[in-house]
Every structure is written in structure tokens, then in C-alpha cells.
Amino acid sequence: MTRIVDCDQHLYETRTLWADYIDPAARADALSLDDDELGYTWLTWRGAKLALADVHLPGNTASCGDHRKRQQAGEPPSYNYDEALPAAYWEPASRIRWLDEAGLDEAVMFPNYGLLWERHLSSSLPAVTANMTAWNRWCAAVQAEGHGRLHPVAHLTLRDAAWLEAELDSLASVGISLAMIAAGSVDGRALSHPEHERIWSAFVDHAITPVFHVADQVRVFDDCWYQDASEQVLVPATEAVFLWVPPALALSDLILHGVFDRHPRLRFGVIELSSSWVPPFLLLLDGANAFTAQLNGKPVAKLARRPSEYFHDHVRVAAFSYEDPKQLTASSGDLFMCCSDYPHSEGTAHPLDDYRGMGCVAPEMPGFFHTNIESLLHH
């Protein structure tokens, strides 16, 4: 039978994960999950509320909205967070049992609350790196307990190259091969900036693939466009509309400035940032590069191939069932990967049924169901 590897699942952090795994000297900067007087659980930092915590129900986005409506109305929550949180949401052994029930062989594990805090802590780089290191240390435990079936994703920032290289050393030593980074500028520098050459080399040398995933990280648009953002809002509407822009911008920068020519073994994953943008993007990428080279008298950088060819060779993109992966593959090639987003409310608890409903079956689409994500995992 064709193996099936889910490229996007999430593990909930425990209440004390950051305090348990952070360096002792940085414990005052540890994130935590704390309850308010009404009984709502919040992700907090230095006593400030960053985001309301939810026990997601796969396929039921309204459940998160109902939770927020009660909180905003001053009513107590409809559930006790700790009692409602299933073991499969946070415990590796229980997640493996869930994989068996869902018919999945392996899964990639992103953080849950790790998607919500990076931008909020950006004013304190030491706090950012300390909490990332805490998560990364827990990833090592998940890697060991996962027995080759769970693939935890590290959390990294490019803002401190020396710290990042040390993290890559630690991660590679325990077999972790994916790391989430922001699809945005790095203290005002583009990802293709010369200062980052050592970073891309380090990713390649450690056989760790950088991955873009939806998260509250550095923004590519001015803050004025996010007027609805608050600690009670899970995803601002503007961000949801333009979910694809950060990875498209970041990959355009990397491709057009020759990063993949200089680092031919560098790979990238794009997860939960939609996929329907890929076919027109590839056309625009080639067209804009050719047009501006003529208009300006020279290209941005002298490339060995067409820009879209670098995308085909170096990038893989997660596609939900409703995005019609079969049609996307016919339009753009074998670039896409299956995902469930379990246990998030916008995800699904029955991914294989959803894909079958769109004509996607594993024996006919091995790239989609396992080999594309395995290439990012260096398997």
C-alpha cells in the first residue's frame, strides 16, 4: 500500500512547557497558559494576555467563535480547558494511536500556540530565542517518542545567526529535519540579503528544511491594515484574504536573487498558506522576470534557469482537499502535499475521506501523499 504522510498537524503545548524547557536564567521570560477570573485560559507573557486559548474541534470553526462570544459577553467558558483537551492533542503516544485510526502512517507536527506569539515578543530577541529553544527541546522528546512516525517542526528566527546555527546543531543531532521560519523580512533585510548566505548554508549542511507556515510573525503589510487584530481575534480578516502573499513574496525574493543557484540543495516547504495561488504565481514569476529584464536592461540576477523551474525543484506546498489538489497538480506539476491541520477547527479529522471525495487517492498520487513531504524530510 502507498504510504500516507500528513504534512500539517499540530501538537498543543502544555501549560508549563516553556518554563520546563527554557534556560533557567530566562525563566522570567517563559510563555505560559494561565486562567483568568472567569476560567478562560490565555497564552501569556510577562503577565500580558497574548491570545485566548481554544480546545479546537476539527471541522468546526464556529466552536472557536462561540468560545469568544461567551468571553466577550462576560460569561464563563462552556468547558474547562484541561478537562476538554484530548490526550491526542498533546501527547505523542496518543497522537500515534490517532494516526492509526485515521489511516495515516506519519505526520509532521507544528506547534499550536507557537503560531501565536512570535510577533508579540519581537521587541525582545532574547525572549524570542529562549522560548523557541524551549519548544525545540521538547521537539527532541517528541522525536524520540514518535518512533519515526511523528516529525516535530522546530521554531527558528533568522535574527540571530549564531544562535540559529547552534540550534541547528542541536536539532540535527536528534534527527529533526524541519524548522518553521517567518516568511518576511529579518530586521529590515530581505531573505536574499548577503548576510543570510551563512544561514542558508547552515540549513543545507544540517539537512534541515526551512518551512513557512501561517503564524503571527513579522508582517509584510503595514499594521494599519490589521485594525481588527486583538488578543481575542484568532485570525484578522485581512490576513486571511492575503494568506498567500508572504510566501509568494519571500520565494520571489529568494528565486529572483539567485539564492537557489548558490544553494542548489536548499529546499522550502509552504504549509497552511493556501495553494490555489501557485499556478498563476508561476506564470507571473516568469513573465515579470522576463519583462523587467527587458525594461530595465538587465535581470535582478543572472539565473541559470527560468524562475518557475527553481520553484518546481526546490518548493513543495500543502493543499487542502477543497483546493482541488488533482487539478492543481495537472496545472502546475507534482508540487503539492496532503494535510489535515489536525486538530485545528479549520482542519479535518478525516482527511483521507475528504481527499477521496475530490478524486485524490494515494496509489495514483504518490508525490502528493508521501514523496513530496519526504523530500523535505530528507528521507
Secondary structure, DSSP 8 states (H G I E B T S, - for coil): ----EEEEEEE---TTHHHHHS-GGGGGG--EEEE-TTS-EEEEETTEEEEE-----TT-THHHHHHHHHHHTT---SS-HHHHS-GGGT-HHHHHHHHHHHT-SEEEEEESGGGSSTTTTTT-HHHHHHHHHHHHHHHHHHHHHHTTSEEE-EE--TT-HHHHHHHHHHHHHTT--EEE--SS-BTTB-TT-GGGHHHHHHHHHTT-EEEEE--S-S-SS-GGG-TT-STT-SS-HHHHHTTTHHHHHHHHHHHHTTHHHH-TT--EEEESS-STTHHHHHHHHHHHHHHHHHHHSS-SS--SS-HHHHHHHHEEEE--GGG-HHHHHHHH-S-EE----BTSTTS-S-HHHHHHHTT--GGG-HIIIIIHHHHHTT-
